[in-house]
Structures are given as structure tokens and as C-alpha cells.
Amino acid sequence: MVRHQDHDPDHHQGHVGLQRVLTASRAFAVAALALLAGPGGAHAEGRPFLAYHASWYEVRTDDPAATTIARLPPYITHLALAFARPDLTYKGGLDLAGTGLQYPYSGAVLKAAIARLKARAPQIKVLVSVGGWNYPAWDGFDADALARLVKDLGADGVDIDFETHNPACARGRDGRVACPSDALTRKIVEDIRRALPRPFVVSAAGWSVGAYGEGAFATAAPQGPYAGVSLVLLRPPVSEALDLVSIMSYDAGPAFRPEQAFRAYRVHWKGPLALGIQVMPGTTGGPRFTLDFTARTLAGVMRDPRAGAMLYALLETPPGPTGPDNPDFRALAVAVCVTLELRDCAAPVP
């Protein structure tokens, strides 16, 4: 799944970060020790670290300070609240009932939790993630309702997780990939940006093989109907409406190589690009995102100053005993922080 690449030989910054983590709790120390063999690159500010927050696993509370949202570490740059329905109903008043978000508390508590997080870490951008595999009703997408929800929550924008169940992408005689969903994808992004002009943030999650099918990656493995499905996001004018792209670089089978997918996306998208890390074991035969595999995979793209990571998802815990070879979301979050050489990696993950 991963093609190992050489990295810069200077490990000083990476080891400084590791020492900070090694002074923290035992869980963080275990995560850091797994990274000792992984060299770091030059320290770079501004690397994206987008983490999805699984609303269905959130703690039940009426106290905003007790939510996991309010207590998240400051090294996360973008927090994506998962998931809102594309065909959500939201008339106002912080009523989450028709939004698709599954938080076990009121919208007022969610709004207050976001405010507490941003008071502690004002640099974090909180996004409402819309879509996902289980919410495919994009033909009823209501960008205006979504924008009202974002504004009422005090959030910073939207993450688009458009996942079509019938991609049917194909390369034409001109060598370009076209998909039946292209027109709808363009309209979704246009509608969101119209409803939420900058400085609101709009990010998009791309399919694992979404940048394959053309040029040097025309036959990159694995092939199939999803190859090239995300290219419409990466080309103007759609790309000009986006601020961040992440890659769902998991659950794509044993032939898939995350670093190769990163290079394919980079051909088209020059902005911040986050390589996806999955907490749960994959279901398609690909390797597990152990701490070592995670560190080495991310280290393979660290020479790109705008490379970063996406974690799916906070609050998810894999089955069986956890450890370096079966890490939970806390250990993986620390692994991402240390490998990307972000600051405050010893900050606890609730």
C-alpha cells in the first residue's frame, strides 16, 4: 500500500517533538516510541491536519466543557463535524433534528463547545462535513440551509464529502476522464461557495483513486470506475472555490499506494493537500494504519511544504487490544502531529 521514499537525513526537529511527547502520558509515549525510526523533514508551519469528529460516538452531556470538542488539542488545524445530510432540513434555532448530525446533545451545547474550543485554539477551523457514504441524497442538496447551520453554530465553513455510489468514470479518446457525476459535483461546490463566500473555508475529500486515469497516472493501480472521479474538483473553476483537499487514501485494496495517490493529486491541485489516515482496520485487504506505517507514509510526502494529513475519525476505537500495531484515534493523532512536526504534540487527546 505504501511506496517508501527517502527523506531528509536531518532528524533534529523530529526528535525535539518526540522528546516533548515522551514526557507526557504513557499512551503518548507509546505512540512516540513507534516513530523513533522515522526521520523528519524541515519544520514547516501551516501543514494541514484535518480530523473528522464522529458525532455518533460523542459523549452525552449537557455541559459544553465536558464535550470532546471543547477539549481537543490545538495541533488539529481543521475539525470536520461528521456528517450533515446533503438534503438537510434546518430552519434555525440550533435544532439539529433534521441535519443528519448525530450529536447526543442540543445544538446550543454544540455551539458552546465550538466556542470553547476556539477560545482555547482560535486557529482551528471548525467545518460542518456534509455527505459521506451513508448520506447520498445530493439531488436534494440545500446549500442555503447548510450555510445557516454553519453560521448559527459559529463554525468556519464546510467540508464536502461527496461519495457517489455509481461513478462509472471513463477515459475518452482525448485522454481525459469524464464521470456522470461531474456536473453535479461542480454545482455542489458552486452552491456552497455562493452561500458561504470567503473567508468561510470550503474543503473537499477526494476518493482514493480520484486523481488517477490521466497522464502519468492513467493506468495507476488499482483501476476501476472510481479512477478519476475527483478530477472535476481539482480543475478550474471548481478548484478555485476550494481551500483544502484531503485524500481518502484507505480502503482501496492491496494494490493502492497512498504516496502515489498524493503525487497524482498534486499534479492538479497545488494547495494544501492532506493524506488520509484511517483509525479502523480496512475491509478491502489493504494494510493496517499502524503507528509505524502511518509515520512512514506521511514521511514520504513531507518534502512537499503544503502536505499534511487527514484523520478519519476521532472517537473511533478499533476492535481488539490497542497498541502500536492496532492504534486508536489518540495514538494516531499524536503520530500525525509528531511526523508532521506540528507544535504541542503532548497536548492530550480526549
Secondary structure, 3 states (H helix, E strand, C coil): CCCCCCCCCCCHHHHHHHHHHHCCCHHHHHHHHCCCCCCCCCCCCCCCEEEEEEHHHCCCCCCHHHCCHHHCCCCCCEEEEEEECCCCCCCCCCCCCCCCCCCCCCHHHHHHHHHHHHHHCCCCEEEEEEECCCCCCHHHCCHHHHHHHHHHHCCCEEEEECCCCCCCCEECCCCCEECCCHHHHHHHHHHHHHHCCCCCEEEEEECCCCCCCCHHHCCCCCCCCCCCCCHHHHCCCCHHHCCEEEECCCCCCCCCCHHHHHHHHHHHCCCCEEEEEECCCCCCCCCCCCHHHHHHHHHCCCCCCCEEEEEEEECCCCCCCCECCECCHHHHHHHHHHHCCCCCCCCCCC
